[in-house]
């Protein structure tokens, strides 16, 4: 199974662990989807088509809303892979927090069983 779609299937599962491969695959999928929506919007602007530009914005809103819950859940599971509480996600609300969270997402997960479950097959 493809990893980005695994995150979408486990969209509301906050328990367990997710490795770096699953996390970054999901990030790539969401960036591709959002980038496509923005591309449609800007194409509408360049072509002078208000309908296409508006359709791109509406599509962007729908895609963004559909990725919010899976994004939170895969990030919480990735933090669990580091043996950290999902509440560490709130660190992104402080000024340097997103940078701290980015560094945490790059660190390999624990190879042993931790309080959140067994290790994932591949980081």
DRENPA-3360 file (N, C-alpha, C; in nm, 2 decimals, always signed):
BEGIN
1 = XXXXXXXX = +0.08/-0.12/+0.00/+0.00/+0.00/+0.00/+0.09/+0.12/+0.00 ~ +0.04/+0.23/-0.07/+0.12/+0.35/-0.08/+0.10/+0.43/+0.06 ~ +0.21/+0.48/+0.11/+0.21/+0.54/+0.24/+0.13/+0.67/+0.25 ~ +0.12/+0.75/+0.15/+0.04/+0.87/+0.17/-0.11/+0.83/+0.18 ~ -0.15/+0.73/+0.11/-0.29/+0.69/+0.13/-0.32/+0.61/+0.25 ~ -0.21/+0.55/+0.31/-0.23/+0.49/+0.44/-0.26/+0.59/+0.55 ~ -0.20/+0.71/+0.54/-0.23/+0.82/+0.63/-0.38/+0.87/+0.62 ~ -0.43/+0.86/+0.49/-0.56/+0.90/+0.47/-0.66/+0.80/+0.52;
9 = XXXXXXXX = -0.62/+0.67/+0.51/-0.71/+0.57/+0.57/-0.71/+0.57/+0.72 ~ -0.60/+0.61/+0.78/-0.59/+0.62/+0.93/-0.62/+0.76/+0.97 ~ -0.70/+0.83/+0.91/-0.72/+0.98/+0.92/-0.75/+1.02/+1.06 ~ -0.82/+0.94/+1.14/-0.86/+0.98/+1.27/-0.80/+0.90/+1.38 ~ -0.70/+0.82/+1.35/-0.64/+0.73/+1.45/-0.52/+0.81/+1.51 ~ -0.54/+0.84/+1.64/-0.43/+0.91/+1.71/-0.34/+0.82/+1.79 ~ -0.38/+0.69/+1.80/-0.29/+0.59/+1.87/-0.19/+0.53/+1.77 ~ -0.09/+0.47/+1.83/+0.01/+0.40/+1.74/+0.12/+0.50/+1.70;
17 = XXXXXXXX = +0.20/+0.45/+1.60/+0.31/+0.52/+1.55/+0.31/+0.53/+1.40 ~ +0.38/+0.63/+1.35/+0.40/+0.65/+1.21/+0.54/+0.68/+1.19 ~ +0.61/+0.62/+1.09/+0.75/+0.65/+1.06/+0.76/+0.77/+0.97 ~ +0.89/+0.80/+0.95/+0.92/+0.92/+0.86/+0.87/+0.90/+0.72 ~ +0.88/+0.78/+0.67/+0.83/+0.75/+0.53/+0.68/+0.78/+0.52 ~ +0.60/+0.73/+0.61/+0.46/+0.76/+0.60/+0.43/+0.91/+0.62 ~ +0.50/+0.97/+0.71/+0.48/+1.12/+0.74/+0.51/+1.20/+0.62 ~ +0.63/+1.18/+0.57/+0.68/+1.27/+0.46/+0.61/+1.23/+0.33;
25 = XXXXXXXX = +0.56/+1.11/+0.31/+0.48/+1.08/+0.19/+0.35/+1.15/+0.20 ~ +0.29/+1.15/+0.31/+0.16/+1.23/+0.33/+0.19/+1.38/+0.30 ~ +0.30/+1.43/+0.35/+0.33/+1.57/+0.33/+0.34/+1.60/+0.18 ~ +0.41/+1.51/+0.11/+0.43/+1.53/-0.03/+0.29/+1.52/-0.11 ~ +0.21/+1.43/-0.07/+0.07/+1.42/-0.13/-0.01/+1.55/-0.10 ~ -0.01/+1.60/+0.02/-0.08/+1.72/+0.05/-0.03/+1.84/-0.02 ~ +0.11/+1.85/-0.03/+0.17/+1.96/-0.11/+0.13/+1.96/-0.25 ~ +0.13/+1.84/-0.31/+0.09/+1.82/-0.45/-0.06/+1.86/-0.47;
33 = XXXXXXXX = -0.14/+1.82/-0.38/-0.29/+1.85/-0.40/-0.31/+2.00/-0.38 ~ -0.25/+2.06/-0.28/-0.27/+2.21/-0.26/-0.20/+2.28/-0.38 ~ -0.08/+2.24/-0.42/-0.02/+2.31/-0.53/-0.10/+2.30/-0.66 ~ -0.17/+2.19/-0.68/-0.25/+2.17/-0.80/-0.37/+2.27/-0.79 ~ -0.43/+2.28/-0.68/-0.54/+2.38/-0.66/-0.49/+2.52/-0.68 ~ -0.38/+2.56/-0.63/-0.32/+2.69/-0.65/-0.29/+2.71/-0.80 ~ -0.24/+2.61/-0.87/-0.22/+2.62/-1.01/-0.34/+2.65/-1.09 ~ -0.45/+2.58/-1.05/-0.58/+2.61/-1.12/-0.62/+2.75/-1.10;
41 = XXXXXXXX = -0.61/+2.80/-0.97/-0.64/+2.93/-0.94/-0.56/+3.03/-1.02 ~ -0.43/+3.02/-1.02/-0.34/+3.11/-1.09/-0.36/+3.10/-1.24 ~ -0.39/+2.98/-1.29/-0.42/+2.97/-1.44/-0.54/+3.05/-1.47 ~ -0.64/+3.04/-1.39/-0.76/+3.12/-1.41/-0.73/+3.27/-1.41 ~ -0.65/+3.32/-1.32/-0.61/+3.46/-1.32/-0.54/+3.50/-1.45 ~ -0.44/+3.41/-1.49/-0.36/+3.44/-1.61/-0.45/+3.44/-1.74 ~ -0.54/+3.35/-1.74/-0.63/+3.34/-1.86/-0.75/+3.44/-1.85 ~ -0.76/+3.51/-1.74/-0.87/+3.61/-1.73/-1.00/+3.54/-1.70;
49 = XXXXXXXX = -1.00/+3.42/-1.65/-1.13/+3.35/-1.63/-1.16/+3.36/-1.48 ~ -1.25/+3.44/-1.44/-1.29/+3.45/-1.30/-1.35/+3.32/-1.25 ~ -1.42/+3.25/-1.34/-1.48/+3.12/-1.30/-1.37/+3.02/-1.26 ~ -1.27/+3.01/-1.35/-1.16/+2.91/-1.32/-1.09/+2.95/-1.19 ~ -1.06/+3.08/-1.18/-0.99/+3.13/-1.06/-1.07/+3.10/-0.93 ~ -1.20/+3.12/-0.94/-1.29/+3.10/-0.82/-1.30/+2.95/-0.80 ~ -1.30/+2.87/-0.90/-1.31/+2.72/-0.89/-1.18/+2.67/-0.82 ~ -1.07/+2.73/-0.86/-0.94/+2.69/-0.79/-0.94/+2.72/-0.64;
57 = XXXXXXXX = -1.00/+2.84/-0.61/-1.00/+2.88/-0.46/-1.10/+2.79/-0.39 ~ -1.21/+2.76/-0.45/-1.31/+2.67/-0.38/-1.25/+2.53/-0.36 ~ -1.18/+2.48/-0.47/-1.12/+2.35/-0.46/-1.01/+2.35/-0.36 ~ -0.93/+2.46/-0.35/-0.83/+2.47/-0.25/-0.89/+2.46/-0.11 ~ -1.00/+2.53/-0.08/-1.07/+2.52/+0.05/-1.11/+2.38/+0.08 ~ -1.17/+2.31/-0.02/-1.22/+2.17/+0.01/-1.10/+2.08/+0.03 ~ -1.00/+2.09/-0.05/-0.88/+2.00/-0.03/-0.81/+2.03/+0.11 ~ -0.80/+2.16/+0.14/-0.73/+2.20/+0.27/-0.81/+2.14/+0.38;
65 = XXXXXXXX = -0.94/+2.16/+0.38/-1.03/+2.11/+0.49/-1.02/+1.95/+0.50 ~ -1.01/+1.89/+0.38/-1.00/+1.74/+0.39/-0.87/+1.69/+0.44 ~ -0.77/+1.77/+0.44/-0.64/+1.73/+0.48/-0.61/+1.77/+0.63 ~ -0.69/+1.85/+0.69/-0.66/+1.90/+0.83/-0.66/+1.78/+0.93 ~ -0.76/+1.70/+0.94/-0.76/+1.59/+1.03/-0.66/+1.49/+1.01 ~ -0.64/+1.44/+0.89/-0.53/+1.35/+0.86/-0.39/+1.41/+0.90 ~ -0.37/+1.54/+0.87/-0.24/+1.60/+0.90/-0.22/+1.60/+1.05 ~ -0.32/+1.63/+1.13/-0.30/+1.63/+1.28/-0.27/+1.49/+1.33;
73 = XXXXXXXX = -0.35/+1.39/+1.27/-0.33/+1.25/+1.32/-0.20/+1.19/+1.28 ~ -0.15/+1.22/+1.16/-0.02/+1.16/+1.12/+0.09/+1.23/+1.20 ~ +0.08/+1.36/+1.23/+0.18/+1.43/+1.31/+0.18/+1.37/+1.45 ~ +0.07/+1.35/+1.51/+0.06/+1.29/+1.65/+0.13/+1.15/+1.65 ~ +0.09/+1.07/+1.55/+0.15/+0.94/+1.54/+0.30/+0.94/+1.52 ~ +0.35/+1.04/+1.44/+0.49/+1.06/+1.42/+0.56/+1.10/+1.55 ~ +0.50/+1.19/+1.63/+0.55/+1.22/+1.76/+0.55/+1.10/+1.85 ~ +0.45/+1.01/+1.84/+0.45/+0.89/+1.92/+0.57/+0.80/+1.88;
81 = XXXXXXXX = +0.61/+0.80/+1.76/+0.73/+0.72/+1.71/+0.86/+0.77/+1.78 ~ +0.86/+0.90/+1.82/+0.97/+0.96/+1.89/+0.95/+0.95/+2.04 ~ +0.85/+0.87/+2.09/+0.82/+0.86/+2.23/+0.78/+0.99/+2.29 ~ +0.72/+1.08/+2.22/+0.67/+1.21/+2.27/+0.52/+1.21/+2.26 ~ +0.46/+1.29/+2.35/+0.32/+1.30/+2.35/+0.27/+1.38/+2.23 ~ +0.15/+1.35/+2.19/+0.09/+1.43/+2.08/+0.07/+1.57/+2.11 ~ +0.07/+1.60/+2.24/+0.05/+1.74/+2.28/+0.17/+1.83/+2.24 ~ +0.28/+1.77/+2.20/+0.39/+1.85/+2.15/+0.36/+1.92/+2.02;
89 = XXXXXXXX = +0.25/+1.88/+1.96/+0.20/+1.95/+1.83/+0.17/+2.09/+1.86 ~ +0.14/+2.12/+1.99/+0.10/+2.26/+2.02/+0.23/+2.35/+2.02 ~ +0.35/+2.29/+2.02/+0.47/+2.37/+2.01/+0.47/+2.46/+1.89 ~ +0.40/+2.41/+1.78/+0.39/+2.49/+1.66/+0.32/+2.62/+1.67 ~ +0.26/+2.65/+1.78/+0.18/+2.77/+1.80/+0.27/+2.89/+1.86 ~ +0.40/+2.85/+1.90/+0.49/+2.96/+1.94/+0.58/+3.00/+1.83 ~ +0.64/+3.11/+1.83/+0.71/+3.17/+1.71/+0.82/+3.07/+1.65 ~ +0.90/+3.00/+1.73/+1.00/+2.91/+1.67/+0.95/+2.77/+1.67;
97 = XXXXXXXX = +0.83/+2.75/+1.71/+0.77/+2.61/+1.72/+0.77/+2.53/+1.59 ~ +0.73/+2.59/+1.48/+0.73/+2.51/+1.36/+0.87/+2.46/+1.32 ~ +0.97/+2.54/+1.35/+1.11/+2.49/+1.32/+1.15/+2.37/+1.41 ~ +1.11/+2.38/+1.54/+1.13/+2.27/+1.63/+1.06/+2.15/+1.59 ~ +0.93/+2.16/+1.55/+0.86/+2.05/+1.50/+0.91/+1.99/+1.38 ~ +0.96/+2.07/+1.28/+1.03/+2.02/+1.16/+1.15/+1.94/+1.20 ~ +1.23/+1.98/+1.29/+1.35/+1.91/+1.33/+1.31/+1.78/+1.39 ~ +1.20/+1.78/+1.47/+1.16/+1.65/+1.54/+1.11/+1.56/+1.43;
105 = XXXXXXXX = +1.04/+1.60/+1.32/+0.99/+1.51/+1.22/+1.10/+1.45/+1.14 ~ +1.22/+1.51/+1.14/+1.34/+1.46/+1.06/+1.41/+1.35/+1.14 ~ +1.40/+1.35/+1.27/+1.47/+1.25/+1.36/+1.42/+1.11/+1.34 ~ +1.50/+1.01/+1.33/+1.45/+0.87/+1.32/+1.38/+0.83/+1.44 ~ +1.28/+0.75/+1.42/+1.20/+0.70/+1.54/+1.27/+0.60/+1.62 ~ +1.22/+0.57/+1.73/+1.28/+0.47/+1.82/+1.27/+0.33/+1.76 ~ +1.38/+0.25/+1.78/+1.38/+0.12/+1.72/+1.31/+0.02/+1.81 ~ +1.29/+0.05/+1.94/+1.24/-0.04/+2.03/+1.09/-0.01/+2.06;
113 = XXXXXXXX = +1.02/-0.10/+2.12/+0.89/-0.08/+2.17/+0.89/+0.04/+2.26 ~ +0.80/+0.13/+2.25/+0.78/+0.24/+2.35/+0.64/+0.24/+2.40 ~ +0.60/+0.34/+2.48/+0.47/+0.34/+2.54/+0.36/+0.35/+2.44 ~ +0.39/+0.38/+2.32/+0.28/+0.40/+2.21/+0.27/+0.28/+2.12 ~ +0.36/+0.18/+2.14/+0.34/+0.06/+2.06/+0.48/+0.01/+2.00 ~ +0.47/-0.09/+1.92/+0.59/-0.15/+1.86/+0.64/-0.05/+1.75 ~ +0.77/-0.06/+1.71/+0.82/+0.02/+1.61/+0.75/+0.00/+1.47 ~ +0.76/+0.10/+1.39/+0.71/+0.08/+1.25/+0.81/+0.00/+1.17;
121 = XXX = +0.77/-0.06/+1.06/+0.86/-0.14/+0.98/+0.98/-0.06/+0.93 ~ +0.95/+0.06/+0.87/+1.05/+0.14/+0.81/+1.03/+0.28/+0.86 ~ +1.14/+0.35/+0.89/+1.13/+0.49/+0.94/+1.10/+0.57/+0.82;
% end
